[in-house]
């Protein structure tokens, strides 16, 4: 099992990383988790230097928004997924995007 530091180094070196230097204005970008893909493996939590994510249990409303296959996937993975708890702290560095093994995270520009 990889440590958080190993995951962060690997994500930082990934050639598809969207924001190499973490120099975007804070709050310009917001990570979005694709509920149909997330398996709650915590890689985003481990690599994010800004504490933007947490992994927690899916609530009834979260589960209701999932299709049958996604509900089954969530069940298999303990009904836990990553949640963006503080998008305003995001620097747009993209570590979460490249660290996620399911490719469940994207960065979207936030409107002013």
C-alpha positions in Angstrom: 0.0 0.0 0.0 1.4 3.4 -1.0 1.8 6.1 1.5 0.3 9.6 1.1 3.7 11.0 0.2 4.3 8.4 -2.5 0.8 9.0 -3.9 1.5 12.8 -4.0 4.9 12.4 -5.7 3.3 10.1 -8.3 0.4 12.5 -8.9 2.7 15.5 -9.2 4.8 13.8 -11.8 1.9 12.7 -14.0 2.1 14.2 -17.5 -1.7 14.9 -17.6 -1.7 16.9 -14.4 -3.8 20.1 -15.2 -2.1 22.6 -12.8 1.5 21.9 -12.5 2.6 24.8 -10.2 -0.5 25.3 -7.9 -0.3 29.0 -8.8 -4.0 29.6 -9.7 -5.8 32.1 -7.6 -7.4 30.3 -4.7 -11.0 29.5 -5.4 -10.7 29.8 -9.2 -11.1 26.1 -9.6 -13.4 23.6 -8.0 -13.0 19.8 -8.0 -16.0 17.8 -9.0 -16.4 14.2 -8.0 -18.3 11.9 -10.4 -20.5 9.8 -8.1 -20.9 7.1 -10.7 -17.1 6.5 -10.7 -15.8 7.2 -7.2 -14.9 4.2 -5.1 -13.8 6.1 -2.0 -10.2 5.0 -2.1 -9.0 8.2 -0.4 -6.2 9.0 -2.9 -7.6 12.6 -3.3 -7.6 13.0 0.5 -4.1 11.8 0.7 -2.6 14.0 -2.0 -4.5 17.3 -1.5 -2.4 19.7 0.4 -5.3 22.0 1.0 -7.8 19.7 2.8 -10.5 20.1 0.1 -11.7 16.4 0.3 -13.0 13.9 2.8 -14.3 10.4 2.4 -17.6 9.6 4.2 -20.6 7.4 4.0 -23.2 8.1 1.3 -26.4 9.5 2.7 -29.9 8.5 1.3 -30.0 11.5 -1.0 -26.6 10.7 -2.4 -27.6 7.1 -3.1 -30.9 8.2 -4.6 -29.0 10.1 -7.3 -27.0 7.0 -8.4 -27.9 4.6 -11.1 -28.2 0.8 -10.3 -24.6 0.0 -11.3 -23.2 3.0 -9.4 -25.3 2.0 -6.3 -23.9 -1.5 -6.5 -20.3 -0.2 -6.9 -20.8 2.0 -3.9 -22.1 -0.9 -1.9 -19.1 -3.0 -2.8 -16.8 -0.2 -1.6 -18.5 0.2 1.7 -21.0 3.0 0.6 -18.2 5.6 1.0 -17.1 8.2 -1.5 -15.0 11.3 -1.7 -16.8 14.6 -1.1 -15.5 18.1 -1.7 -15.9 19.8 1.7 -14.2 23.1 1.0 -14.0 24.0 -2.7 -12.9 27.5 -1.8 -9.6 26.2 -0.7 -8.7 24.6 -4.0 -5.6 25.9 -5.7 -6.3 24.1 -9.0 -3.0 22.1 -8.8 -4.7 18.9 -10.1 -3.0 16.4 -7.8 -6.5 15.0 -7.0 -7.3 14.6 -10.7 -4.1 12.6 -11.5 -4.2 10.6 -8.2 -7.7 9.2 -8.5 -7.5 5.7 -9.8 -11.1 5.8 -11.1 -10.7 9.1 -12.9 -13.6 10.3 -10.9 -12.4 13.9 -10.3 -12.3 16.8 -12.7 -11.5 20.5 -12.1 -14.0 23.1 -13.2 -13.5 26.8 -13.4 -15.7 28.6 -10.9 -17.7 31.5 -12.1 -16.9 34.9 -10.5 
